[in-house]
Amino acid sequence: MTSSPAPARGVPVARRVGLVLLLAALLGLALALLAGPASAAPTAPTEPTAPTAPVDPAVGGGVEISIGGGSPSTSITLILAITVLSVAPAVLLLTTSFTKIIVVLSLTRNALGMQMSPPNTVLTGIALFLTLFVMGPVFSDINEVAVQPYLNGAMTVSQAYDVGVVPLREFLLANTREDELALMIGLSGEEAPTDAAAVSMTTLIPAFVLSELKSAFIIGLVVFIPFLVLDMLVSAALMAMGMMMVPPVIVSLPFKLLLFVVVDGWALITTALVGSYG
């Protein structure tokens, strides 16, 4: 029987030598890293920078918000435009004919018995364009006497407001009832003004809104009466025929639409609304 060859003794020795060399290399690298910062030459400290003296804003010029001949800069104009747009809905509702027009159109839709036709978007659009039509001369006057001079740098903001509010005040006074105006003056607790032109805007605007609501309800009542009579006639006819289970609104709706189209109701309402402002 033959014996197996003896394992080579040179392999473990080579492994030990390689391990020793690896440890020596790692030790040398660690010593180099530790000795690096310590052996580096120190740098000389730098002198601190002397502080500068403050500049007087009156001497240095300050902040300038205008360009070219005193006209407002683009950024200031943009900020003012965004501010105006943010309060435009309230201004539109309170100082224009929008309130009366939208209320009358809503009452007309209710008188016809149609809750969602025309939709609110259509009624709002019609009211908006009719408002622009009615308020066109007033807006033109405000743009001519206040907006354009301000954009050209000929007026300040306060001067433009004082001049631009005059056409609007005249419109509000011309369409405000004396009863509502006297009511708001009494509620304000202020001394009675010598004339209507001396009434403050905070008193004039609520009086104008009350006048608009009263006029809108009067027009809505006139619109409601023919359709109410038609509803009563249809209801009496259904009861006479014994058809008490049939809703009168369903039967009367086609007759309402026919009557409204025959008399050209939209034209009559538009004429009444625009004509109420002279």
Phi, psi and chi 1 to 4 in degrees:
 res  aa     phi    psi   chi1   chi2   chi3   chi4
   1 MET       -  132.0 -178.4  176.0   60.6      -
   2 THR   -89.3  143.1   60.2      -      -      -
   3 SER   -90.8  147.7   58.9      -      -      -
   4 SER   -70.9  147.8   59.4      -      -      -
   5 PRO   -65.3  144.5   23.3  -34.1      -      -
   6 ALA   -70.4  141.4      -      -      -      -
   7 PRO   -64.0  146.5   23.3  -31.2      -      -
   8 ALA   -70.7  134.3      -      -      -      -
   9 ARG   -88.8  -10.6  -60.6  178.7   58.7   85.5
  10 GLY   -74.7  -20.4      -      -      -      -
  11 VAL   -69.5  -50.7  176.4      -      -      -
  12 PRO   -59.8  -35.2  -24.3   37.1      -      -
  13 VAL   -65.5  -39.5  174.4      -      -      -
  14 ALA   -65.1  -38.6      -      -      -      -
  15 ARG   -64.6  -41.3  -69.1  179.5  179.2  176.0
  16 ARG   -64.7  -40.3  -66.6  174.9 -177.4  175.1
  17 VAL   -64.8  -42.0  173.2      -      -      -
  18 GLY   -63.7  -38.3      -      -      -      -
  19 LEU   -66.0  -39.9 -178.8   59.7      -      -
  20 VAL   -64.2  -42.5  171.1      -      -      -
  21 LEU   -63.7  -39.0  -66.5  176.1      -      -
  22 LEU   -64.0  -42.6  179.1   59.9      -      -
  23 LEU   -65.4  -37.3  -68.3  175.7      -      -
  24 ALA   -65.6  -39.5      -      -      -      -
  25 ALA   -65.5  -41.7      -      -      -      -
  26 LEU   -65.2  -38.8  -66.7  176.4      -      -
  27 LEU   -65.3  -40.2 -178.6   59.2      -      -
  28 GLY   -65.5  -38.7      -      -      -      -
  29 LEU   -64.2  -41.1  179.3   61.2      -      -
  30 ALA   -65.2  -40.4      -      -      -      -
  31 LEU   -65.3  -36.3  -68.0  176.0      -      -
  32 ALA   -67.0  -39.5      -      -      -      -
  33 LEU   -66.6  -39.9  -66.8  176.1      -      -
  34 LEU   -71.0  -32.2  -67.4  175.7      -      -
  35 ALA   -84.6  -14.8      -      -      -      -
  36 GLY   -63.7  -59.3      -      -      -      -
  37 PRO   -61.2  -34.6  -21.4   33.1      -      -
  38 ALA   -69.4  -32.4      -      -      -      -
  39 SER   -85.8   -9.1   60.7      -      -      -
  40 ALA   -69.9  143.2      -      -      -      -
  41 ALA   -76.4  132.0      -      -      -      -
  42 PRO   -68.7  145.6   25.0  -33.2      -      -
  43 THR   -93.4  149.3   58.6      -      -      -
  44 ALA   -75.4  139.9      -      -      -      -
  45 PRO   -68.1  146.6   23.7  -33.1      -      -
  46 THR   -95.0  151.3   58.7      -      -      -
  47 GLU   -72.8  138.4  -67.2  -67.0  -25.2      -
  48 PRO   -69.0  149.6   24.6  -33.5      -      -
  49 THR   -77.3  134.3  -56.0      -      -      -
  50 ALA   -70.3  138.5      -      -      -      -
  51 PRO   -69.3  148.8   25.4  -33.6      -      -
  52 THR   -90.8  149.0   58.5      -      -      -
  53 ALA   -73.9  143.5      -      -      -      -
  54 PRO   -66.5  151.7   23.8  -32.9      -      -
  55 VAL  -103.8  132.0 -179.7      -      -      -
  56 ASP   -69.2  125.3 -171.5    0.5      -      -
  57 PRO   -58.4  -33.8  -22.3   32.4      -      -
  58 ALA   -66.7  -32.2      -      -      -      -
  59 VAL   -85.1  -38.5  177.8      -      -      -
  60 GLY   -76.7  -14.7      -      -      -      -
  61 GLY   116.1  -32.3      -      -      -      -
  62 GLY    71.7 -158.6      -      -      -      -
  63 VAL   -99.6  130.1  179.4      -      -      -
  64 GLU  -109.1  123.9 -179.7   66.7   27.7      -
  65 ILE  -108.7    4.6   62.9  173.0      -      -
  66 SER  -124.5  156.6   62.0      -      -      -
  67 ILE  -133.4  157.3   57.4  174.7      -      -
  68 GLY    42.8   85.8      -      -      -      -
  69 GLY    76.3   19.4      -      -      -      -
  70 GLY    88.3    0.8      -      -      -      -
  71 SER   -74.3  148.5   60.2      -      -      -
  72 PRO   -66.2  149.0   23.8  -32.9      -      -
  73 SER   -72.8  167.6   62.7      -      -      -
  74 THR   -65.8  -39.1  -55.4      -      -      -
  75 SER   -65.2  -42.1   58.7      -      -      -
  76 ILE   -65.6  -41.1  -61.4  -60.6      -      -
  77 THR   -62.7  -39.0  -55.7      -      -      -
  78 LEU   -65.9  -41.3 -178.4   60.0      -      -
  79 ILE   -63.1  -43.7  -66.4  174.0      -      -
  80 LEU   -63.8  -38.5  -67.3  177.1      -      -
  81 ALA   -64.9  -41.4      -      -      -      -
  82 ILE   -65.0  -39.0  -65.1  175.1      -      -
  83 THR   -63.8  -42.8  -55.9      -      -      -
  84 VAL   -64.1  -41.1  170.5      -      -      -
  85 LEU   -65.8  -31.2  -70.5  177.1      -      -
  86 SER   -70.4  -30.4   63.0      -      -      -
  87 VAL  -103.1    4.2  -59.9      -      -      -
  88 ALA   -61.6  -40.2      -      -      -      -
  89 PRO   -58.1  -43.7  -26.3   35.7      -      -
  90 ALA   -65.9  -41.4      -      -      -      -
  91 VAL   -63.8  -40.8  175.2      -      -      -
  92 LEU   -63.7  -38.3 -178.0   64.7      -      -
  93 LEU   -75.4  -32.8  -69.6  175.5      -      -
  94 LEU  -100.9  -24.2  -61.8  178.8      -      -
  95 THR  -121.2   14.2   60.1      -      -      -
  96 THR  -131.9 -176.0   64.2      -      -      -
  97 SER   -83.6    6.9   59.1      -      -      -
  98 PHE   -62.1  -38.0 -176.6   84.5      -      -
  99 THR   -60.9  -50.8  -57.5      -      -      -
 100 LYS   -63.1  -43.2 -179.8 -165.3  -66.9 -174.1
 101 ILE   -65.2  -46.0  -65.1  173.9      -      -
 102 ILE   -68.5  -34.5 -167.8   62.9      -      -
 103 VAL   -67.7  -43.2  170.2      -      -      -
 104 VAL   -64.3  -42.0  171.0      -      -      -
 105 LEU   -65.1  -38.2  -66.5  179.1      -      -
 106 SER   -66.9  -41.1  -60.3      -      -      -
 107 LEU   -65.5  -35.3  -68.9  176.2      -      -
 108 THR   -64.3  -42.7  -57.6      -      -      -
 109 ARG   -63.6  -40.2 -177.2  178.1   63.1  179.6
 110 ASN   -67.5  -35.9  -67.0  -25.7      -      -
 111 ALA   -65.0  -34.5      -      -      -      -
 112 LEU   -72.0  -16.3  -71.1  171.9      -      -
 113 GLY    85.8   14.0      -      -      -      -
 114 MET  -109.0  113.5  -61.1 -177.4  -63.7      -
 115 GLN   -77.7  -30.5  -59.8  -60.7  -35.9      -
 116 MET  -125.9   17.1  -64.7  -57.7  -62.5      -
 117 SER  -140.7  120.5 -177.4      -      -      -
 118 PRO   -65.5  150.8  -16.7   30.9      -      -
 119 PRO   -67.2  166.5   22.7  -32.1      -      -
 120 ASN   -61.1  -34.2  -66.9  -29.6      -      -
 121 THR   -62.9  -41.4  -54.1      -      -      -
 122 VAL   -67.4  -44.7  175.6      -      -      -
 123 LEU   -62.3  -40.7  -67.4 -176.6      -      -
 124 THR   -65.0  -40.4  -55.5      -      -      -
 125 GLY   -64.5  -42.6      -      -      -      -
 126 ILE   -62.5  -44.7  -64.6  174.4      -      -
 127 ALA   -63.0  -37.2      -      -      -      -
 128 LEU   -66.0  -46.2  178.9   59.6      -      -
 129 PHE   -72.3  -34.0  -79.8   98.3      -      -
 130 LEU   -65.7  -34.7  -73.5  178.7      -      -
 131 THR   -64.4  -43.4  -59.9      -      -      -
 132 LEU   -63.3  -34.7  -65.9  176.6      -      -
 133 PHE   -68.0  -43.0 -179.9   79.4      -      -
 134 VAL   -71.9  -41.6  171.8      -      -      -
 135 MET   -88.7    4.3  -58.8  -65.9  -62.9      -
 136 GLY   -55.1  -50.9      -      -      -      -
 137 PRO   -60.7  -37.5  -23.7   34.3      -      -
 138 VAL   -66.7  -45.2  179.7      -      -      -
 139 PHE   -63.4  -36.3  -69.0  157.5      -      -
 140 SER   -65.2  -41.4  -61.8      -      -      -
 141 ASP   -65.0  -42.7  -67.2  -18.8      -      -
 142 ILE   -63.2  -41.4  -65.1  175.3      -      -
 143 ASN   -65.3  -36.6  179.4   67.7      -      -
 144 GLU   -74.3  -41.6 -178.7  178.9   -4.5      -
 145 VAL   -94.5  -16.4  -59.2      -      -      -
 146 ALA  -127.6  -52.0      -      -      -      -
 147 VAL   -67.7  -52.3  177.1      -      -      -
 148 GLN   -64.0  -44.3  -67.7  -57.2  -37.6      -
 149 PRO   -59.8  -35.9  -26.3   35.7      -      -
 150 TYR   -67.5  -44.3  168.2   72.2      -      -
 151 LEU   -64.3  -29.1  -64.8  178.5      -      -
 152 ASN   -83.3   -3.2  -65.8  -28.8      -      -
 153 GLY    84.8    9.6      -      -      -      -
 154 ALA   -83.7  -14.5      -      -      -      -
 155 MET  -137.0  155.1  -68.6 -176.6  178.1      -
 156 THR   -87.5  176.8   61.7      -      -      -
 157 VAL   -64.3  -44.7  176.5      -      -      -
 158 SER   -65.5  -39.9   58.8      -      -      -
 159 GLN   -65.8  -41.2  -68.2  174.3  -12.7      -
 160 ALA   -64.2  -37.2      -      -      -      -
 161 TYR   -66.8  -44.9  171.9   79.2      -      -
 162 ASP   -61.8  -37.3  -65.8  -23.1      -      -
 163 VAL   -80.1  -39.9  176.3      -      -      -
 164 GLY   -72.8  -23.7      -      -      -      -
 165 VAL   -77.0  -13.7   79.2      -      -      -
 166 VAL   -64.6  -51.1  174.2      -      -      -
 167 PRO   -60.9  -37.3  -21.7   33.6      -      -
 168 LEU   -66.8  -40.1 -178.0   60.7      -      -
 169 ARG   -61.8  -42.0 -179.7 -169.8  -64.1  -86.6
 170 GLU   -61.9  -40.4  -66.8  176.9   -6.0      -
 171 PHE   -64.8  -43.8  172.6   80.2      -      -
 172 LEU   -64.5  -43.1  -62.5  179.4      -      -
 173 LEU   -64.8  -37.8  -72.0  173.8      -      -
 174 ALA   -69.1  -20.8      -      -      -      -
 175 ASN  -118.6   21.0  -64.8  -81.5      -      -
 176 THR  -112.0  130.8  -58.3      -      -      -
 177 ARG   -72.6  147.7  -60.4  173.4 -177.5  -90.4
 178 GLU   -65.5  -33.7  -64.7 -178.3   -1.3      -
 179 ASP   -63.9  -46.7  -63.7  -20.0      -      -
 180 GLU   -65.9  -37.7  -80.9   72.3   17.8      -
 181 LEU   -65.5  -43.3 -174.1   58.4      -      -
 182 ALA   -65.2  -35.7      -      -      -      -
 183 LEU   -62.9  -46.6  172.1   63.7      -      -
 184 MET   -69.3  -34.0  -66.0  -51.9  -56.9      -
 185 ILE   -65.6  -39.7  -67.6  175.3      -      -
 186 GLY   -67.8  -38.6      -      -      -      -
 187 LEU   -70.4  -29.0  -67.7  177.0      -      -
 188 SER   -70.8  -22.6   63.9      -      -      -
 189 GLY    76.5    6.5      -      -      -      -
 190 GLU   -84.1  163.8  -59.6  175.7   -4.6      -
 191 GLU   -70.1  139.6 -174.8  178.4   -4.7      -
 192 ALA   -59.9  128.8      -      -      -      -
 193 PRO   -69.6  156.4   24.3  -32.2      -      -
 194 THR   -67.2  -35.3   55.9      -      -      -
 195 ASP  -145.6  173.3   54.5   -2.2      -      -
 196 ALA   -65.9  -29.5      -      -      -      -
 197 ALA   -68.3  -19.3      -      -      -      -
 198 ALA   -88.5    0.2      -      -      -      -
 199 VAL   -70.9  135.0  179.1      -      -      -
 200 SER   -71.6  155.4   62.1      -      -      -
 201 MET   -66.7  -32.3  -67.3  -63.6  -68.7      -
 202 THR   -66.1  -23.0   56.1      -      -      -
 203 THR   -93.2  -34.6  -56.8      -      -      -
 204 LEU   -72.8  -39.0 -180.0   58.1      -      -
 205 ILE   -65.4  -47.9  -68.4  176.2      -      -
 206 PRO   -60.4  -38.4  -22.5   33.7      -      -
 207 ALA   -63.5  -38.8      -      -      -      -
 208 PHE   -65.3  -40.4  171.1   75.8      -      -
 209 VAL   -64.8  -42.8  174.2      -      -      -
 210 LEU   -63.1  -39.4  -66.6  178.3      -      -
 211 SER   -64.4  -40.7  -61.2      -      -      -
 212 GLU   -64.6  -41.6  -68.1  -70.4  -81.7      -
 213 LEU   -65.1  -40.7  -69.2  176.1      -      -
 214 LYS   -64.3  -43.8 -174.7  174.7 -177.3  178.9
 215 SER   -65.1  -37.9  -59.3      -      -      -
 216 ALA   -65.0  -40.5      -      -      -      -
 217 PHE   -68.0  -34.7  -73.8  167.8      -      -
 218 ILE   -64.6  -45.9  -67.2  174.2      -      -
 219 ILE   -64.3  -40.3  -62.4  175.7      -      -
 220 GLY   -63.2  -36.5      -      -      -      -
 221 LEU   -63.7  -42.3  177.1   62.1      -      -
 222 VAL   -63.7  -35.5  174.6      -      -      -
 223 VAL   -72.2  -35.0  172.9      -      -      -
 224 PHE   -70.6  -34.6 -107.2   97.5      -      -
 225 ILE   -58.1  -48.8  -69.6  176.6      -      -
 226 PRO   -61.4  -39.4  -21.1   33.3      -      -
 227 PHE   -71.8  -31.9  -61.6  112.9      -      -
 228 LEU   -66.0  -42.7  178.2   61.4      -      -
 229 VAL   -61.3  -40.6  173.5      -      -      -
 230 LEU   -65.2  -39.2 -173.7   57.7      -      -
 231 ASP   -62.7  -40.7  -77.4  -24.4      -      -
 232 MET   -66.5  -40.3  -64.3  176.2   62.9      -
 233 LEU   -64.3  -43.4  -67.1  177.0      -      -
 234 VAL   -65.3  -41.4  170.7      -      -      -
 235 SER   -63.6  -41.4  178.4      -      -      -
 236 ALA   -66.2  -38.1      -      -      -      -
 237 ALA   -65.8  -40.5      -      -      -      -
 238 LEU   -66.4  -38.9  -68.6  176.1      -      -
 239 MET   -67.3  -36.4  -68.3 -175.4   63.5      -
 240 ALA   -66.1  -31.6      -      -      -      -
 241 MET   -89.2    2.5  -69.3 -174.6  -64.1      -
 242 GLY    76.9   16.4      -      -      -      -
 243 MET   -99.8   60.2  -58.1  174.3   62.4      -
 244 MET   -74.2  -18.3  -67.5  176.8  -66.2      -
 245 MET   -84.3   -8.8  -59.9  -59.1  -65.5      -
 246 VAL   -86.3  125.3  178.5      -      -      -
 247 PRO   -63.8  127.4  -21.0   32.5      -      -
 248 PRO   -63.5  -26.6  -20.8   32.3      -      -
 249 VAL   -64.5  -37.8  177.3      -      -      -
 250 ILE   -66.7  -38.3  -61.8  178.1      -      -
 251 VAL   -75.8  -38.0 -179.8      -      -      -
 252 SER   -79.2  -19.1   62.4      -      -      -
 253 LEU   -60.2  -47.8  179.9   58.1      -      -
 254 PRO   -60.6  -37.5  -22.4   33.6      -      -
 255 PHE   -67.7  -35.5  -65.0  100.2      -      -
 256 LYS   -63.6  -46.3  -70.2 -179.3 -179.8  179.6
 257 LEU   -62.6  -40.7  -66.2  177.4      -      -
 258 LEU   -63.1  -44.8  178.7   61.2      -      -
 259 LEU   -62.8  -42.1  175.7   62.7      -      -
 260 PHE   -65.3  -37.4 -163.9   73.3      -      -
 261 VAL   -74.1  -39.6  171.1      -      -      -
 262 VAL   -63.2  -43.3  168.7      -      -      -
 263 VAL   -84.9    1.5  -59.5      -      -      -
 264 ASP    56.4   62.4 -160.6    2.2      -      -
 265 GLY   -61.6  -40.6      -      -      -      -
 266 TRP   -63.2  -38.7  -68.3  116.6      -      -
 267 ALA   -66.8  -39.7      -      -      -      -
 268 LEU   -64.8  -42.8  -66.3  176.8      -      -
 269 ILE   -66.6  -43.1  -67.3  174.6      -      -
 270 THR   -62.7  -41.3  -56.6      -      -      -
 271 THR   -64.4  -39.0  -57.2      -      -      -
 272 ALA   -66.8  -40.0      -      -      -      -
 273 LEU   -68.7  -47.7  -71.9  173.5      -      -
 274 VAL   -69.0  -38.6  175.5      -      -      -
 275 GLY   -68.5  -21.4      -      -      -      -
 276 SER   -70.1  -12.1   63.8      -      -      -
 277 TYR  -103.2    9.7  -66.8   97.5      -      -
 278 GLY    68.3      -      -      -      -      -
